[in-house]
Structure formats: C-alpha cells, structure tokens
Amino acid sequence: MLRTILAAVDTKKRDDDVIANISTLDPSKVGKITLLHVNDERFGKLNISEEEKQIFEKAHN
C-alpha cells in the first residue's frame, strides 16, 4: 500500500495527465494523495531578486 502520494503540479498540460493517471489508482491501495500547486519563479519574475537568481544559477550550473 502507498501511504502518501505527493504530486507537484502547475498549470501545464502535462499536469492534467498526472492528475488523470493518479485518478486511475486503486483507492484501497493509497492512503492519501496530496496535490501541491507549484509556481516556478526561478526566471522571468519580478519577485525574485537578482542576487537570488545568481545564487540559483550558480548552484545549478
């Protein structure tokens, strides 16, 4: 039995597919499903400072 399924989603088409696939699971084998709406604010957003952007880019390059 799966105790918890955590699915991080945003507003992309693929997320509809994720939700559709989760809904096919046997409810007797899943304890809890949590959908977490995620906003990707790493690039192109005004609410992230230039310093934070540089830290992120340095860590992921």
Helices and strands as residue ranges (DSSP letters): E 2-9, H 13-22, G 27-29, E 30-37, H 50-59
